[in-house]
């Protein structure tokens, strides 16, 4: 429609047709039902939303971030209703209790591994099987999802604006990761943001340290460093990164913190690493795999199981996943297929 007619519709002086209203819901990124309300819904100001989303970009937000800030809490509410319907209590408070009982980040990382069932050997095996990093990312993602935490991915924001953020919730918290990042970097971001959810007083330095020591524990990492092949420090760091499924840059930082090389040496290596940053793998055209990658295989599986058990209706499941009911069988096949990150 013309700009003049749109202004009249926004001012309430002209009716929209049903077709226009559906299109407007997409354009304004609002549920279609909003257009049947007597008044626009009252939303918290952006400053309030910003305080809730840890590590979100600085204000003012672009429209893409505003949209994401609305979608994530809405999905958290859907997930809460789903978990209540299938009577699945969250276990992440048990992990949060670990953070309240100790400030030893190395020990916390070990206890988290025990809680979610990701021993270091499993992480390293996943890294060996798929050296791009997608398998180890999925291992950790499904482990975190098993706690009742949503792990979502979104690529609507540039990487220099947002790598990830945490959206706390009393029942179903969420971690959001930027798919424009390298998948190995996404793994680190996922653990970093998990710390923001579980820690009673999270800060950036502690969250970075927690992610580092959890993915690369000091003692086994130091032993592997001593036996790492390669004539140069860079070659040894690259080998360790492939072994642990982490980025070479994050691995180099661990080498420095564990005093396995001087910070001057580490700094020189990091300069080389940053000059070759590979970026993220372009997403493929498989619509169903993209849904699983965006919403998480654990959550998608829970929705499909809930539909199969008649805990939620097919229409409710389709609404949560944003697909038609006919897509359920294809999603089930994709869930049992190749790794999705």
C-alpha positions as CSV (number, residue, x, y, z in Angstrom):
1,X,0.0,0.0,0.0
2,X,1.1,3.6,-0.3
3,X,2.8,5.4,2.5
4,X,-0.2,7.6,3.0
5,X,-2.6,4.7,3.4
6,X,-0.1,3.0,5.8
7,X,0.0,6.1,8.0
8,X,-3.8,6.1,8.1
9,X,-3.8,2.4,9.1
10,X,-1.2,3.0,11.8
11,X,-3.3,5.9,13.1
12,X,-6.4,3.7,13.2
13,X,-8.2,5.7,10.5
14,X,-8.3,2.9,7.9
15,X,-8.9,-0.8,8.2
16,X,-6.4,-3.4,6.9
17,X,-7.7,-6.3,4.9
18,X,-6.9,-9.8,6.4
19,X,-4.2,-10.3,3.8
20,X,-2.6,-7.0,4.6
21,X,-2.8,-7.7,8.3
22,X,-1.0,-11.0,7.8
23,X,1.7,-9.3,5.8
24,X,1.9,-6.5,8.4
25,X,2.5,-9.1,11.1
26,X,5.6,-10.2,9.2
27,X,6.8,-6.7,8.5
28,X,6.4,-5.5,12.1
29,X,7.5,-8.9,13.5
30,X,4.4,-9.3,15.7
31,X,2.0,-12.2,16.2
32,X,-1.0,-11.9,13.8
33,X,-3.3,-11.9,16.9
34,X,-1.9,-8.6,18.0
35,X,-3.9,-6.8,15.3
36,X,-7.1,-7.9,16.9
37,X,-6.3,-6.3,20.3
38,X,-8.2,-3.1,21.2
39,X,-4.8,-1.4,22.0
40,X,-1.2,-2.1,21.2
41,X,0.4,-4.3,23.8
42,X,2.6,-2.6,26.4
43,X,6.2,-3.7,26.2
44,X,9.0,-3.1,28.6
45,X,11.3,-0.2,27.4
46,X,14.5,-1.3,25.7
47,X,16.6,-0.3,28.7
48,X,14.7,-2.9,30.8
49,X,15.1,-5.5,28.1
50,X,18.8,-4.7,27.8
51,X,19.4,-5.3,31.5
52,X,17.8,-8.7,31.2
53,X,19.9,-9.8,28.3
54,X,23.5,-10.2,29.4
55,X,26.1,-9.5,26.8
56,X,23.6,-8.0,24.4
57,X,24.8,-5.2,22.1
58,X,24.9,-1.6,23.5
59,X,21.9,0.6,23.0
60,X,20.5,1.9,20.8
61,X,19.4,-1.4,19.2
62,X,18.9,-2.0,15.5
63,X,15.5,-3.3,14.4
64,X,17.1,-6.8,14.0
65,X,18.2,-6.8,17.7
66,X,14.8,-5.5,18.8
67,X,13.1,-8.3,16.9
68,X,15.5,-10.8,18.5
69,X,14.9,-9.4,22.0
70,X,11.2,-10.0,21.5
71,X,11.4,-13.5,19.9
72,X,13.7,-15.0,22.5
73,X,11.6,-14.4,25.6
74,X,8.5,-15.4,23.7
75,X,10.1,-18.7,22.9
76,X,11.2,-19.1,26.5
77,X,7.5,-18.8,27.5
78,X,6.5,-21.4,24.9
79,X,9.2,-23.7,26.2
80,X,8.0,-23.2,29.8
81,X,4.5,-24.2,28.8
82,X,5.9,-27.2,26.9
83,X,8.1,-28.4,29.8
84,X,5.1,-28.1,32.2
85,X,3.0,-30.1,29.8
86,X,5.5,-33.0,29.6
87,X,6.1,-32.7,33.3
88,X,9.9,-32.3,32.8
89,X,11.4,-30.3,35.7
90,X,14.6,-28.3,34.8
91,X,17.9,-29.5,36.2
92,X,19.9,-26.3,35.5
93,X,19.2,-25.1,39.1
94,X,21.4,-28.0,40.3
95,X,24.2,-26.6,38.1
96,X,23.6,-23.1,39.4
97,X,23.9,-24.5,42.9
98,X,27.5,-25.6,42.0
99,X,28.3,-21.9,41.3
100,X,26.9,-20.9,44.7
101,X,28.9,-23.5,46.5
102,X,32.4,-22.8,45.1
103,X,34.4,-20.1,43.3
104,X,37.0,-22.6,42.0
105,X,36.3,-22.4,38.3
106,X,38.5,-25.4,37.4
107,X,36.5,-27.5,39.9
108,X,33.2,-26.1,38.7
109,X,34.1,-27.1,35.1
110,X,34.8,-30.6,36.3
111,X,31.6,-30.9,38.2
112,X,29.6,-29.5,35.3
113,X,31.1,-32.1,33.0
114,X,30.0,-34.8,35.5
115,X,26.5,-33.4,35.8
116,X,25.8,-33.2,32.0
117,X,27.8,-36.3,31.0
118,X,30.5,-34.8,28.9
119,X,33.8,-36.3,30.0
120,X,36.9,-34.8,28.5
121,X,37.5,-38.0,26.5
122,X,34.1,-37.6,24.8
123,X,34.8,-34.0,23.8
124,X,38.2,-34.9,22.4
125,X,36.8,-37.9,20.5
126,X,34.1,-35.7,19.0
127,X,36.9,-33.2,18.0
128,X,38.9,-36.0,16.3
129,X,35.9,-37.3,14.4
130,X,35.0,-33.9,13.0
131,X,37.9,-31.4,13.0
132,X,35.7,-28.6,11.7
133,X,34.2,-28.5,15.2
134,X,30.5,-29.2,14.5
135,X,30.4,-32.6,16.3
136,X,32.0,-31.2,19.6
137,X,29.7,-28.2,19.4
138,X,26.6,-30.5,19.2
139,X,27.9,-32.7,22.1
140,X,28.1,-29.7,24.4
141,X,24.9,-28.1,23.0
142,X,22.8,-31.2,23.7
143,X,24.4,-31.5,27.1
144,X,23.4,-27.9,28.0
145,X,19.9,-28.4,26.6
146,X,19.5,-31.5,28.8
147,X,19.6,-29.0,31.8
148,X,16.4,-27.4,30.5
149,X,18.2,-24.4,29.0
150,X,17.5,-23.3,25.4
151,X,20.5,-22.9,23.2
152,X,19.4,-20.8,20.2
153,X,21.3,-19.6,17.2
154,X,20.6,-16.5,15.1
155,X,22.4,-14.8,12.3
156,X,20.5,-11.6,11.9
157,X,23.3,-9.4,13.6
158,X,26.8,-8.8,12.4
159,X,29.5,-10.5,14.4
160,X,31.1,-7.3,15.4
161,X,27.9,-6.3,17.1
162,X,27.0,-9.5,18.9
163,X,28.7,-12.9,19.4
164,X,26.1,-14.1,21.9
165,X,24.0,-13.2,24.9
166,X,22.2,-14.9,27.8
167,X,18.5,-14.4,28.5
168,X,17.9,-15.5,32.2
169,X,14.6,-17.0,33.1
170,X,13.1,-18.3,36.3
171,X,12.0,-21.5,34.6
172,X,13.6,-21.7,31.1
173,X,16.7,-19.6,30.6
174,X,18.2,-19.2,27.1
175,X,21.6,-18.8,25.5
176,X,21.7,-17.1,22.0
177,X,24.7,-17.6,19.7
178,X,25.6,-15.7,16.5
179,X,25.8,-18.2,13.6
180,X,28.0,-15.7,11.7
181,X,30.8,-16.9,14.0
182,X,33.1,-19.8,13.4
183,X,31.6,-22.9,15.0
184,X,34.6,-23.4,17.3
185,X,34.2,-19.8,18.6
186,X,30.5,-20.5,19.1
187,X,31.4,-23.4,21.4
188,X,33.4,-21.0,23.6
189,X,30.6,-18.4,23.5
190,X,28.1,-21.1,24.5
191,X,30.0,-21.9,27.7
192,X,30.7,-18.3,28.4
193,X,27.0,-17.4,28.3
194,X,26.1,-20.5,30.3
195,X,28.3,-19.0,33.1
196,X,26.2,-15.9,32.9
197,X,23.1,-17.9,33.6
198,X,24.4,-20.2,36.3
199,X,26.6,-17.7,38.2
200,X,25.0,-15.6,40.9
201,X,27.3,-12.6,40.1
202,X,28.6,-13.2,36.5
203,X,31.2,-10.9,35.0
204,X,33.0,-11.1,31.7
205,X,36.4,-12.1,33.0
206,X,35.1,-15.0,35.1
207,X,32.8,-16.2,32.2
208,X,35.7,-16.2,29.8
209,X,37.9,-18.1,32.4
210,X,35.1,-20.6,33.1
211,X,34.7,-21.4,29.4
212,X,38.4,-21.7,29.0
213,X,39.1,-24.0,31.9
214,X,36.0,-26.1,31.3
215,X,36.9,-26.8,27.6
216,X,40.6,-27.0,28.2
217,X,41.3,-28.2,31.8
218,X,44.8,-27.2,33.1
219,X,46.3,-30.6,33.9
220,X,45.4,-32.6,30.8
221,X,45.9,-29.6,28.6
222,X,49.4,-29.1,30.0
223,X,50.2,-32.8,29.5
224,X,49.0,-32.7,25.9
225,X,51.0,-29.5,25.3
226,X,54.2,-31.3,26.3
227,X,53.5,-34.1,23.7
228,X,52.0,-31.8,21.0
229,X,53.7,-32.4,17.6
230,X,55.1,-29.5,15.7
231,X,58.4,-27.5,15.3
232,X,56.8,-24.2,16.3
233,X,54.5,-22.9,19.0
234,X,51.9,-22.1,16.4
235,X,51.9,-25.7,15.1
236,X,51.6,-27.1,18.6
237,X,48.7,-24.7,19.4
238,X,46.9,-25.6,16.2
239,X,47.2,-29.3,17.1
240,X,45.8,-28.6,20.6
241,X,42.9,-26.7,19.1
242,X,42.0,-29.6,16.8
243,X,42.3,-31.9,19.8
244,X,40.0,-30.0,22.0
245,X,37.6,-28.6,19.4
246,X,38.4,-25.0,20.3
247,X,39.7,-22.1,18.3
248,X,43.5,-21.6,17.9
249,X,43.1,-18.2,19.5
250,X,41.4,-19.4,22.6
251,X,43.9,-22.3,22.8
252,X,46.8,-19.8,22.7
253,X,45.2,-17.9,25.5
254,X,45.2,-21.1,27.6
255,X,48.8,-21.7,26.8
256,X,49.6,-18.2,28.2
257,X,47.4,-18.6,31.3
258,X,48.9,-22.0,32.1
259,X,52.4,-20.5,31.7
260,X,53.3,-23.0,29.0
261,X,54.9,-20.2,27.0
262,X,55.6,-16.5,27.6
263,X,52.9,-14.0,26.9
264,X,55.2,-12.3,24.3
265,X,55.4,-15.6,22.5
266,X,51.7,-16.2,22.8
267,X,51.0,-12.6,21.6
268,X,53.0,-13.2,18.4
269,X,51.2,-16.4,17.7
270,X,47.8,-14.7,18.2
271,X,48.7,-12.1,15.7
272,X,49.3,-14.8,13.1
273,X,46.1,-16.6,14.1
274,X,43.9,-13.5,13.8
275,X,45.3,-12.8,10.3
276,X,43.8,-16.1,9.0
277,X,40.5,-16.2,10.8
278,X,38.3,-18.5,8.7
279,X,34.9,-17.2,9.7
280,X,31.7,-19.2,9.8
281,X,30.7,-21.9,7.3
282,X,27.9,-20.6,5.1
283,X,24.6,-22.1,6.1
284,X,23.1,-24.6,3.7
285,X,19.8,-24.6,2.0
286,X,18.2,-27.4,4.0
287,X,15.3,-25.7,5.6
288,X,14.6,-28.4,8.2
289,X,18.2,-28.7,9.3
290,X,18.3,-24.9,9.6
291,X,15.3,-25.0,12.0
292,X,17.1,-27.6,14.1
293,X,20.3,-25.6,14.1
294,X,18.5,-22.4,15.1
295,X,16.3,-23.9,17.8
296,X,18.5,-26.7,19.0
297,X,18.1,-30.5,18.4
298,X,17.2,-31.1,22.1
299,X,14.4,-28.6,22.1
300,X,13.0,-29.7,18.7
301,X,13.1,-33.3,19.8
302,X,11.2,-32.4,23.0
303,X,8.5,-30.7,21.0
304,X,8.1,-33.6,18.6
305,X,8.1,-36.1,21.5
306,X,5.4,-34.0,23.3
307,X,3.3,-34.0,20.1
308,X,3.8,-37.8,19.8
309,X,2.7,-38.3,23.4
310,X,-0.3,-36.0,23.0
311,X,1.1,-33.7,25.7
312,X,0.6,-30.8,23.3
313,X,-1.5,-30.6,20.2
314,X,0.0,-30.8,16.7
315,X,-1.0,-27.2,16.1
316,X,0.7,-26.0,19.3
317,X,3.9,-27.9,18.3
318,X,3.8,-26.5,14.8
319,X,3.4,-23.0,16.3
320,X,6.4,-23.4,18.6
321,X,8.6,-24.7,15.8
322,X,7.3,-22.3,13.2
323,X,6.5,-25.1,10.7
324,X,3.5,-26.9,9.2
325,X,2.3,-30.1,10.9
326,X,3.3,-31.9,7.7
327,X,7.0,-31.1,8.4
328,X,7.2,-33.1,11.6
329,X,8.2,-36.4,9.9
330,X,11.0,-34.6,8.0
331,X,12.3,-32.9,11.2
332,X,12.4,-36.3,12.9
333,X,14.5,-37.8,10.1
334,X,16.9,-34.8,10.2
335,X,17.3,-35.2,13.9
336,X,18.5,-38.8,13.5
337,X,20.8,-37.8,10.6
338,X,24.1,-36.0,10.3
339,X,25.3,-33.5,12.9
340,X,23.6,-30.2,12.9
341,X,25.3,-27.1,14.4
